[in-house]
Amino acid sequence: MTTTIIIADDHRIFRQGLMVLLREQSGWEVVGEAGSGEEALRLVSALKPDVAVIDVEMPGIGGIEATRRIRESSVDTRVIALSMYADEYYRERMRKAGASAYVLKNEAIDQLVNAIDAVLRGQQYTPPTGVKREPIAQRRSAQVDSEQLSAREREVLRLLAAGKSTTEIAELLAISPKTVETYRSRLMNKLDIDNLSGLVRFAIRAGIVSPEE
């Protein structure tokens, strides 16, 4: 029986390279590819694949939200998270969203093959002890982290990053200065950032403000 797989990753060359490698596996067929979370959801809805390999960081609907929706709409589709971030925070968020495995992009292709084999058996995949895993990115993804912010939190962050004072933000948003301070504390807690300059840098990396603002 053929195992059907889709791959969702916004880097086309990387995505197509994976397709070639996975198609070499006996009994496996890559039936679709996607460059965004939205495309991945449409493919899963139309094709109901056995496995969806989903990049954690994609434009539009990110990998975490895409995984959650896939598991709700196609319960028999197993999701494998593919990421350049080794941070345990993302592993846990993808696990809670419904992913059965988390594979780093700099791991050997056999780790992805082993992960697919494991999830097809109904198992969670854990790399064997002794496999060296080195992150290929040293910081967390601003794009992925920004997905956890509410619309109001993003607006407060945008105004903070634009240099507005607590009083100015309160007037612009018709809220109290104390509420603005509460939002700032909440942002720091959610993003694990302990100062205003860090919030500004995060807002620029996440595309919430431009460096020129």
C-alpha positions in Angstrom: 0.0 0.0 0.0 1.4 3.4 -1.0 2.1 6.0 1.7 1.1 9.5 0.6 3.0 12.5 1.7 2.8 16.3 1.3 5.6 18.7 2.0 5.0 22.3 3.1 8.0 24.7 3.2 8.4 28.2 1.9 11.9 27.5 0.5 11.3 26.0 -2.9 14.7 24.5 -3.5 14.8 22.8 -0.1 11.2 21.6 -0.6 11.9 20.1 -3.9 15.1 18.5 -2.7 13.1 16.7 0.0 10.6 15.6 -2.5 13.3 13.9 -4.6 14.8 12.2 -1.6 11.5 10.9 -0.1 10.4 9.6 -3.5 13.4 7.2 -3.4 11.8 5.4 -0.5 9.9 2.3 -1.6 6.1 2.6 -1.3 6.2 6.3 -0.6 4.6 9.0 -2.9 4.9 12.7 -2.5 1.5 13.8 -3.8 1.8 17.6 -3.2 3.9 20.5 -2.2 3.0 23.8 -0.6 4.8 27.1 0.1 2.5 28.4 2.8 0.3 27.2 5.6 -2.8 28.1 3.6 -1.6 25.9 0.7 -0.8 23.1 3.0 -4.4 23.2 4.5 -5.9 23.1 1.0 -3.7 20.1 0.0 -4.6 18.2 3.1 -8.3 18.9 2.6 -8.2 17.7 -1.0 -5.7 14.8 -0.7 -6.0 13.5 2.9 -2.4 12.4 2.9 -1.0 9.9 5.4 1.8 12.3 6.4 2.2 16.1 6.2 5.8 17.4 6.6 5.2 21.0 7.8 7.8 23.7 8.3 7.3 25.6 11.6 8.0 29.0 10.1 6.0 29.8 7.0 4.3 33.0 5.6 0.6 33.4 6.4 -0.7 30.7 8.6 2.4 29.4 10.4 3.3 25.8 10.9 1.9 25.6 14.5 -1.6 26.8 13.5 -1.5 24.8 10.3 -0.7 21.7 12.3 -3.6 22.3 14.7 -6.0 22.7 11.8 -4.7 19.7 10.0 -5.2 17.5 13.0 -8.8 18.8 13.4 -9.8 18.4 9.8 -7.9 15.2 8.8 -7.4 13.1 12.0 -5.6 10.3 10.1 -3.0 12.6 8.7 0.2 12.5 10.8 2.2 15.7 11.0 6.0 15.9 11.2 7.4 19.3 12.1 10.4 20.5 10.2 12.4 23.4 11.6 15.6 25.3 11.7 15.0 26.1 15.4 16.2 23.7 18.1 14.5 25.6 20.9 12.4 23.3 23.1 9.7 25.9 23.2 8.8 25.2 19.5 9.0 21.4 20.0 6.5 21.7 22.8 4.2 24.0 20.9 4.2 21.7 17.9 3.6 18.7 20.1 0.6 20.4 21.7 -0.7 21.4 18.2 -0.7 17.7 17.3 2.7 17.0 15.6 4.0 13.5 16.1 7.7 14.4 15.4 10.0 17.4 15.3 13.0 17.2 12.9 15.7 19.8 12.5 16.5 20.9 9.0 20.2 20.3 9.5 19.7 16.6 10.5 20.5 13.9 8.0 17.7 12.8 5.7 17.6 9.5 7.4 16.2 11.2 10.6 13.2 12.4 8.5 12.8 9.0 7.0 12.9 7.4 10.5 10.4 10.0 11.8 8.0 9.1 9.0 8.4 5.4 9.6 7.7 6.0 13.3 4.5 8.1 12.9 3.2 5.6 10.3 3.4 3.0 13.1 1.4 5.4 15.3 4.4 6.4 17.4 5.8 9.7 18.5 9.3 10.1 17.1 12.3 10.8 19.3 15.8 10.9 17.8 18.0 8.1 19.2 20.5 8.9 22.0 23.8 9.9 20.5 22.5 11.7 17.5 24.2 15.0 17.4 21.8 17.9 16.9 23.2 21.3 16.3 20.8 24.2 15.7 21.4 26.1 12.5 19.9 29.2 13.9 20.9 30.7 17.2 17.9 32.8 18.0 14.2 32.1 18.1 11.9 33.0 15.2 10.2 36.4 15.6 7.7 35.4 13.0 6.6 32.3 14.9 6.6 34.0 18.3 4.5 36.9 17.0 1.7 34.5 16.2 0.9 34.2 19.9 0.2 37.9 20.3 -3.3 39.3 20.2 -4.2 42.2 17.9 -4.2 44.6 20.8 -0.8 43.3 22.0 0.6 43.8 18.5 -0.7 47.3 18.4 0.8 48.2 21.8 4.1 46.7 20.7 4.0 48.6 17.4 3.5 51.9 19.3 6.2 51.1 21.9 8.6 50.3 19.1 7.7 53.5 17.3 8.9 55.4 20.4 5.5 56.4 21.9 5.3 56.9 25.7 2.9 55.1 28.0 0.8 58.2 28.2 0.7 58.7 24.4 -0.2 55.1 23.8 -3.0 55.3 26.4 -4.5 58.3 24.6 -4.2 56.8 21.2 -5.9 53.5 22.2 -8.3 55.1 24.7 -7.1 53.0 27.6 -5.5 53.8 30.9 -1.7 54.2 31.4 -1.9 51.3 33.9 -3.4 49.1 31.2 -0.6 50.0 28.8 1.9 48.9 31.4 0.0 45.7 31.9 0.3 45.0 28.1 4.0 45.8 28.2 4.6 43.4 31.0 2.5 40.7 29.2 4.5 41.2 26.0 7.8 40.8 27.9 6.6 37.6 29.6 5.2 36.1 26.4 8.3 36.9 24.4 10.8 36.3 27.1 12.3 39.8 26.7 13.2 41.9 29.7 13.7 45.4 28.3 12.2 47.9 25.9 15.1 47.8 23.4 14.6 44.1 23.1 10.9 44.6 22.3 11.9 47.1 19.6 14.3 44.7 18.0 11.7 41.9 18.1 9.1 44.2 16.5 11.5 44.9 13.6 12.4 41.3 13.1 8.7 40.3 13.2 7.8 42.9 10.6 5.5 44.7 13.0 7.5 47.9 12.4 10.1 48.8 9.9 13.7 49.9 10.9 12.9 53.4 9.5 9.9 54.0 11.8 
